[in-house]
Amino acid sequence: MIAAVGHADLTAATAELLETELRRRLDQVAEGAAGLVRAGAGLPVVFGRALRSAGRKLVVLLPAQGTVPAPLPERDRKAAGELLVLAEQVRLLPYDPADRDACVSADERLVASCRRLLAVWDGSASDGRDATAHLVAFAQARGIPVDIVWPEGAARATDRHTSLPRTTVNGRPFRCGPGGGRAAGRQGRAVAATAAEEADD
């Protein structure tokens, strides 16, 4: 199973770039492996489209209240509707979709259940709205292979600057171009290790 996590505040142009890049990455990983994503706006829909375009099965994780799906926040409902159309399977997980900590815990369970993680991450640290850096560190700490995906030209809707990441490693900017590759993976592991150390302090 391949899981995907990442930023929710992607621009429309970035969503198009990422769909193409994710499709390319999927062609390079285990043939036939299904994809797992938590229902929500932003990355989940982009990943779902790329996955189905690659001919793979999509599994969608929905919040639950008891044995029935829980209402999603308004911002996520349209995206969840498309994901349910794309999905081959839906799984229910008890958590409150309006609570950030509960969502992060749900993502941790999603990541822990996968054999590989695709992280759509610009290299920025986690904050009160976004926990992508934390999830990358979480996966790395458990020995789960992580592919950092952030193609050239990608941007977030909340960014004031360009799409280049803000995080630095040993004084050098973290960059992940269209090809990603081993260099990006090494930088991603270094940033993840830094994030993990900061979390332990």
C-alpha positions in Angstrom: 0.0 0.0 0.0 1.3 3.5 -0.9 0.0 6.3 1.2 0.1 10.0 0.4 0.2 13.1 2.6 0.9 16.7 2.0 -0.2 20.3 1.9 -3.9 21.1 1.5 -3.4 24.7 0.3 -2.1 23.9 -3.2 -2.8 26.3 -6.0 -4.7 25.1 -9.1 -1.6 25.2 -11.3 0.3 23.2 -8.7 -2.4 20.6 -8.6 -1.9 20.0 -12.3 1.9 19.8 -11.9 1.6 17.4 -9.1 -0.9 15.1 -10.8 1.6 14.6 -13.7 4.6 14.2 -11.3 2.7 11.7 -9.0 1.7 9.7 -12.0 5.4 9.5 -13.0 6.4 8.5 -9.5 3.7 5.8 -9.4 5.1 4.3 -12.6 8.4 3.8 -10.7 7.1 2.0 -7.6 5.7 -1.4 -6.9 3.5 -2.5 -9.8 -0.2 -2.9 -8.8 0.2 -1.5 -5.3 -3.0 0.4 -4.2 -3.0 3.9 -2.8 -4.3 5.1 0.5 -5.3 8.7 1.4 -7.4 10.5 4.0 -10.4 12.3 2.6 -9.9 16.1 2.3 -9.2 19.0 0.0 -5.9 19.5 -1.8 -3.5 16.6 -2.2 -5.9 13.7 -1.6 -7.9 14.5 -4.8 -4.7 15.1 -6.8 -3.3 11.8 -5.7 -6.6 10.0 -6.3 -6.7 11.2 -9.9 -3.1 10.3 -10.5 -3.6 6.8 -9.0 -6.7 6.0 -11.1 -5.0 7.4 -14.2 -2.1 4.9 -13.5 -4.7 2.1 -13.3 -4.3 1.5 -9.6 -6.9 1.1 -6.8 -7.6 3.9 -4.4 -8.6 3.4 -0.8 -10.1 6.4 1.0 -10.1 6.9 4.7 -13.2 8.6 6.1 -13.8 9.8 9.7 -16.4 7.9 11.6 -18.9 8.4 14.4 -19.5 4.9 15.7 -20.3 2.8 12.6 -21.3 5.7 10.3 -19.2 8.4 8.5 -18.8 11.6 10.4 -19.6 15.0 8.7 -16.6 16.6 7.1 -15.7 20.3 7.4 -17.3 22.3 4.6 -14.0 22.9 2.9 -13.4 19.2 2.4 -16.9 18.0 1.3 -16.6 18.6 -2.4 -13.2 16.9 -2.5 -14.5 14.0 -0.5 -17.3 13.5 -3.0 -14.9 13.2 -5.9 -12.7 10.8 -3.9 -15.6 8.6 -3.2 -16.3 8.4 -6.9 -12.7 7.5 -7.6 -12.3 5.0 -4.7 -12.4 1.2 -5.0 -12.7 0.9 -1.2 -13.6 3.2 1.8 -12.4 2.6 5.3 -13.8 4.2 8.4 -11.6 5.5 11.2 -13.0 7.0 14.4 -11.6 10.6 14.7 -13.0 14.1 14.7 -12.3 15.8 11.3 -12.7 19.2 12.9 -9.9 18.6 15.4 -6.3 19.2 14.1 -4.7 16.8 16.6 -7.2 14.1 15.7 -6.5 14.5 12.0 -2.8 14.3 12.6 -3.3 11.1 14.6 -5.4 9.7 11.8 -2.6 10.5 9.3 -0.1 8.8 11.6 -2.2 5.6 11.5 -2.5 5.9 7.7 1.3 6.3 7.4 2.0 3.4 9.8 -0.1 1.1 7.7 1.7 1.7 4.4 4.8 0.3 2.9 5.8 3.6 1.1 4.9 7.2 1.6 4.6 9.9 -1.1 4.9 13.3 0.7 3.9 16.4 -1.2 6.1 18.7 0.8 7.8 22.1 0.2 10.3 21.5 3.0 8.6 23.9 5.5 8.3 23.1 9.2 5.0 21.9 10.7 2.7 24.6 12.1 -0.7 25.0 13.6 -2.3 24.3 10.2 0.0 21.9 8.5 1.7 18.7 9.8 3.5 17.4 6.7 7.0 17.8 8.1 5.9 15.9 11.2 4.5 13.1 9.1 7.6 12.8 7.0 9.7 12.5 10.2 7.1 10.0 11.6 7.5 7.7 8.6 11.3 8.0 8.5 11.5 7.1 12.2 9.7 3.9 11.4 11.8 2.9 8.4 9.1 3.6 5.9 10.6 4.8 2.5 9.5 8.4 1.8 9.5 10.0 -1.6 9.5 13.8 -1.4 7.4 15.3 -4.2 7.6 19.1 -4.9 8.1 19.8 -8.6 9.7 23.0 -10.0 7.1 25.8 -10.1 4.9 24.3 -7.4 3.4 26.8 -4.9 0.9 27.0 -2.0 -2.0 29.3 -1.9 -0.7 30.8 1.3 2.8 31.4 0.1 4.0 35.0 -0.2 7.1 34.0 -2.1 8.1 31.5 -4.8 7.5 27.8 -4.6 11.1 27.1 -3.4 11.1 25.6 0.1 11.9 27.7 3.1 13.6 25.0 5.1 17.4 24.8 5.2 19.7 21.9 6.0 23.2 22.8 7.4 22.6 26.3 6.0 21.7 25.1 2.5 18.2 25.4 1.1 16.2 22.2 0.7 15.2 21.8 -3.0 13.3 19.2 -4.8 13.1 19.7 -8.5 11.0 17.8 -11.1 13.2 14.7 -11.0 13.5 14.4 -7.2 15.9 11.5 -7.2 18.5 10.4 -4.7 19.7 13.9 -3.9 16.2 15.1 -3.0 15.7 11.9 -0.9 18.9 12.6 1.0 17.9 16.2 1.7 14.4 15.0 2.7 15.9 12.6 5.2 18.1 15.3 6.6 15.1 17.7 7.0 13.0 14.9 8.5 15.7 14.1 11.0 15.9 17.7 12.0 12.2 17.9 12.4 12.3 14.7 14.6 15.1 16.2 16.8 13.1 19.4 17.2 10.0 17.4 18.3 12.1 15.6 20.9 13.4 18.8 22.5 
